[in-house]
Amino acid sequence: MKNFDIRIGTQTIDNDTEFILKRGVIHKNEIVINKEESSKEFVSTFKELVKKKTITISSEDAIYNDFETLTKFGFLTISKNQTLKPLLIVEDALFDDVKSYFQEEIEILSSSEFLLKKDIRLLTE
């Protein structure tokens, strides 16, 4: 799954027969997507992208490669999945305090969960 966003500076025009994507000032780039020649899935997904400015598409979807191509042309960008939390590994003695301080904002592991004591000794030797 990837999140595709309309790149900042990209102008989108949606009319009855086509989508027009424009970007640039000095070196202008423009692409015209004919709605009648595109799949219904692409048209409906692209309309949603224009409306929301972001869309999530699975690599197994038939339209995935079309969105990858628009990204390569510079009209879209791929944003990171915002559901991932930062990971913090802390000493066992500090785990409860740190966990209560951050609550659910970040993922916290105690060092003993992350590495076994024999691994830690081996790394510090």
C-alpha positions in Angstrom: 0.0 0.0 0.0 1.3 3.5 -0.9 -0.2 6.9 -0.2 -0.1 9.0 -3.3 -0.4 12.8 -2.9 -0.8 15.5 -5.5 2.6 17.2 -5.5 2.7 20.8 -4.3 2.6 23.1 -7.3 0.6 20.7 -9.4 -2.6 22.2 -10.8 -5.4 19.7 -11.5 -8.3 20.5 -13.9 -11.2 18.1 -14.0 -13.7 18.6 -16.8 -16.2 16.3 -18.5 -13.8 14.5 -20.8 -10.4 14.7 -19.3 -8.1 15.4 -16.3 -5.4 17.9 -17.0 -2.3 18.1 -14.7 0.0 21.1 -15.0 3.1 22.1 -13.1 6.1 24.4 -13.5 6.6 28.0 -14.3 9.6 28.3 -16.5 9.7 24.6 -17.6 6.0 23.9 -17.9 4.8 20.3 -17.9 1.3 19.2 -18.8 -0.3 15.8 -19.1 -3.9 15.2 -20.3 -5.7 12.0 -19.3 -8.7 11.1 -21.4 -11.5 9.8 -19.2 -13.2 7.9 -22.0 -10.0 5.9 -22.7 -9.2 5.3 -19.1 -10.7 2.5 -16.9 -13.6 3.4 -14.7 -11.5 2.4 -11.7 -8.8 4.8 -12.6 -11.3 7.7 -13.2 -13.1 7.2 -9.9 -9.9 6.8 -8.0 -8.3 9.8 -9.6 -11.5 11.9 -8.9 -11.1 10.9 -5.2 -7.4 11.9 -5.3 -8.3 15.3 -6.8 -11.0 15.8 -4.1 -8.9 14.6 -1.1 -5.4 15.4 -2.4 -4.2 12.0 -1.2 -5.2 8.4 -1.9 -4.0 4.9 -0.7 -3.5 2.3 -3.4 -2.4 -1.3 -3.1 0.4 -2.6 -5.4 -2.0 -5.3 -6.5 -4.6 -2.9 -7.9 -4.8 -2.7 -11.6 -4.3 1.1 -11.5 -1.2 1.1 -9.3 1.2 1.4 -12.2 -0.6 4.4 -13.6 -0.1 6.2 -10.3 3.5 5.2 -10.2 4.0 6.6 -13.7 2.4 9.9 -12.7 4.8 10.0 -9.7 7.8 9.4 -12.1 6.6 12.3 -14.2 6.6 14.5 -11.1 2.8 15.2 -10.8 2.4 13.0 -7.7 4.5 12.2 -4.6 4.5 9.2 -2.3 3.9 10.0 1.3 5.0 7.8 4.2 2.4 5.7 5.9 1.3 7.8 8.9 0.2 4.8 10.9 3.7 3.9 11.9 4.9 5.1 15.3 8.5 5.9 16.2 10.3 3.2 18.2 12.1 3.9 21.4 14.2 1.3 23.2 14.9 2.0 26.9 16.6 0.4 29.9 14.4 -2.1 31.7 14.4 0.0 34.8 13.0 3.0 32.9 10.4 1.2 30.9 7.3 1.9 33.1 8.1 5.6 33.6 8.8 6.2 29.9 5.7 4.1 28.8 3.5 6.2 31.1 5.1 9.5 29.9 4.6 8.8 26.2 1.5 6.7 26.6 0.4 5.6 23.1 2.3 8.3 21.1 5.3 6.0 20.3 6.2 2.3 20.5 8.4 1.5 23.4 10.4 -1.6 24.0 12.5 -2.5 27.0 16.1 -3.4 26.1 15.6 -7.0 27.3 12.7 -7.4 24.7 14.9 -6.0 22.0 18.2 -7.8 22.8 19.0 -10.7 25.0 21.5 -10.0 27.8 24.1 -12.3 26.2 23.7 -10.2 23.0 24.2 -7.0 24.9 27.3 -8.4 26.6 28.7 -9.5 23.3 28.1 -6.0 21.8 29.8 -4.2 24.8 32.9 -6.4 24.8 
